[in-house]
């Protein structure tokens, strides 16, 4: 039985799309919260901004990459299955699966509402709330928290996704005007440049 069967159960019980998305992010159904220790909950929320609610995406089909429709509920299940597979592969072989870019963009779809462009569309990866966004993923194999993007890219915001050694995800959106690099072909962004717009996502 899948660890995420409770999402389907919530749908059958009549929970809203927002409630299902929140449950997918937390990994537990609302009716199971009574069994979770309050101290654990507080620890998970430590450092989160109360002024920046985590955005949710309605559980309805929409056109994504190459026109394929998908539901956010199913995409969330796929995300957790991919993360679980990547973790088990590392535990079994000591090597990482090189799927960081795809994991970063799926995470951006779930947590930030990214709508991806068609494949190979230059300049940006998609849009968030109508703004063109470039997504860059920092893998556990990298020690630096900075990324580089081409200055000629047609994007308004940079979304940096960081995946640590425990497969915990963190995302930060930075406005293009805030990126460093006055000269040259590249602009530079750092994960720590805007902690007020971050979203953390546990792998479990």
Residue pairs with C-beta under 8 A, 6 or more apart in sequence:
2 77
3 27
3 80
4 24
4 76
4 77
4 80
6 23
6 28
6 29
6 32
7 20
7 23
7 24
7 29
7 73
7 76
7 77
9 29
10 19
10 20
10 23
10 29
10 30
11 20
11 59
11 73
15 23
15 30
17 56
17 57
17 58
17 59
17 60
17 72
18 56
18 58
19 30
20 59
20 73
21 56
21 57
21 59
21 72
21 73
21 76
21 110
22 30
22 54
22 56
23 29
23 30
24 72
24 73
24 76
24 77
24 110
25 54
25 110
25 111
25 201
27 202
27 204
28 36
44 202
48 200
49 196
49 198
52 196
52 197
54 111
54 199
55 111
55 112
55 113
56 113
57 72
57 109
57 110
57 113
58 72
59 71
59 72
59 73
60 71
61 69
61 70
61 71
62 69
62 70
62 115
63 69
64 70
64 109
64 115
64 116
65 116
65 117
65 118
65 119
66 118
66 119
67 118
72 109
72 110
75 106
75 109
75 110
76 110
78 106
79 103
79 106
79 107
79 110
80 203
82 99
82 102
82 103
82 106
83 103
83 167
83 203
84 203
85 97
86 96
86 97
86 99
86 103
86 167
87 167
87 203
89 95
89 96
89 97
90 96
90 97
96 139
96 140
96 141
100 137
100 139
100 163
101 135
101 137
103 137
103 161
103 163
103 169
104 135
104 136
104 137
104 161
104 163
105 114
105 116
105 125
105 126
105 135
105 137
107 161
107 169
107 171
107 201
108 114
108 125
108 126
108 128
108 133
108 135
108 159
108 161
108 171
109 115
109 116
110 201
111 169
111 171
111 199
111 201
112 128
112 159
112 171
112 173
112 199
113 128
113 129
114 125
114 126
114 127
114 128
114 133
114 135
114 159
115 126
115 127
115 128
116 125
116 126
117 124
117 125
117 126
117 127
122 153
122 154
123 132
123 134
123 152
123 153
123 154
123 155
124 132
124 133
124 134
124 153
124 154
124 155
125 133
125 134
125 135
126 132
126 133
126 135
127 133
128 157
128 159
128 173
131 156
131 157
132 154
132 155
132 156
132 157
133 155
133 156
133 157
133 158
133 159
133 173
134 149
134 153
134 155
134 157
134 158
134 159
135 159
135 161
136 147
136 149
136 158
136 159
136 160
136 161
136 189
137 160
137 161
137 162
137 163
138 144
138 145
138 147
138 160
138 161
138 162
138 163
138 191
139 163
140 163
140 164
140 165
140 167
145 162
145 190
145 191
145 192
146 188
146 189
146 190
146 191
147 158
147 160
147 188
147 189
147 190
148 186
148 187
148 188
149 155
149 158
149 179
149 186
149 187
149 189
150 185
150 186
150 187
151 181
151 184
151 185
151 186
151 187
152 185
155 176
156 175
156 176
157 173
157 174
157 175
157 176
158 173
158 174
158 176
158 179
158 187
158 189
159 171
159 172
159 173
159 174
160 171
160 172
160 174
160 189
160 190
160 191
161 169
161 170
161 171
162 169
162 170
162 171
162 172
162 191
163 169
164 170
166 203
167 203
168 200
168 201
168 202
168 203
169 200
169 201
169 202
169 203
170 191
170 198
170 199
170 200
170 201
171 198
171 199
171 201
172 191
172 193
172 194
172 195
172 197
172 198
173 194
173 197
174 189
174 193
174 194
174 197
176 187
178 189
178 193
178 194
179 187
179 188
179 189
180 187
180 188
180 189
180 190
181 187
181 188
